[in-house]
């Protein structure tokens, strides 16, 4: 582990090697991109929380249905229907998250022009 005394000369060397123009451009790009990143992250998180809430409700309904079954064939039918729906739901969710991310990236790119 490096102490701050040992790492200080190394950081001075690194700073000396880096072009100040590049640093200021990168800092500006980072600062300009933060609002887009925050809004994208917030919207994706809301979407994922809603999705998980809905999926858990569907999962618990399927489990209740299976518990009420009298024979294995009915359990298998419910399980197959649940699995197919789950795969469709996750695929649709990935599509939504990609659309959110793409929309925010497009908006951020338009603002930079």
Helices and strands as residue ranges (DSSP letters): H 4-17, H 20-67, H 72-112
